[in-house]
Amino acid sequence: MTVKVLIKWKPGDAVKARAAAAAFSEHRFHQRLPVKYKFSIYASDPAAGQRYIPARGINMSKSGALVETEEPIRVGSLVYVKARDLALMGSASVRHCNAKGSKFRIGLHFPSPLTRCL
């Protein structure tokens, strides 16, 4: 016995389906927007102790950011982040660190929203 399934599309359904697929492929809760702000990252290193790493923001959302640095940060590290121009600070975890030319692109996740700083 063969069962035929008919799917009836209404105008606009294809657009909604593509949008849903794109959102699913992003795996993000908040949309990231391009930024050009400077970030200060403070990371603890077992061998070197506390280190300061200047970073350039590439994109950012409420729950994370992609930054570019001149040195890598170990995936899984907990870091402290300051974005002076945005007057924001808080903690983040390093989700990925990929070399891009002579620089490193680092994905940061903010477990809780960044807070305002003076």
ABEGO torsion letter per residue (X at the ends): XBBBBBBBBBBGAAAAAAAAAAAAAAGBABBBBBBABBBBBBBBBAAAEBBBBBBBBABBBAABBBBBBABBBBBGBBBBBBBAAAGBBEBBBBABBBBBEABBBBBBBBABBBBBBX
